Amino acid sequence: MKNFIEEQKIFNEIKEKFNNIKYEKNIDEFKLLIKKLFLNYDPAINENKFITGHVAEILFALLLKSFNFKVKIRGSNNDGYDLEINNLNFSLKTLSKPKSSIRLKNIHGTNNEYVFNYSTIVIELGTGIYYFDPSNIKEQNIIFKKSSDGFDINWKDVNKVINLYNTKIEINNFPSKKELYKENEFLKKTASQDVCNNLLENYSKILNKYL
């Protein structure tokens, strides 16, 4: 099995950037954009779950670019990874609230095989950013759970790994979904409605009157 030493090094470099006061304004803007994303597109609305995940992926990629990493967004492929950081592949997960497990892969149709091949970065609202990969998962003898629609890893097992290997970036004032609900500012928007509104505004002369 690959040892993922280079990927671990990349994450440690990202961690150093988060602790560097030079990038404080970059990080503050990232936190603001993440907050506005989830206020505008509540993932409790089913179609928004995928939208918020992909937008968070783009925002994180832009933040890393501002840290002077070379980043390519690869989430549209089917290879299991989302970001290419300094020529290394990473899967990115976004959690709007704590969960008992983390979904590694959805099952589509009769595809019931899964091999965990990629280092994984998780952005969790209210907590921060953490990392795990196949090598440290295997070292701790952690196994996946297979459900009817995907492959999951138990959160307690992930927490054990990130604490043992010190692969967690705690972000101060990173809003949790619970805190956002307290603000009572959720706009209950959907991406499909915004796309439709944009099309009507730019191209419609008749149907836009019936919106």
Disulfide bonds with the S-S distance in Angstrom:
none
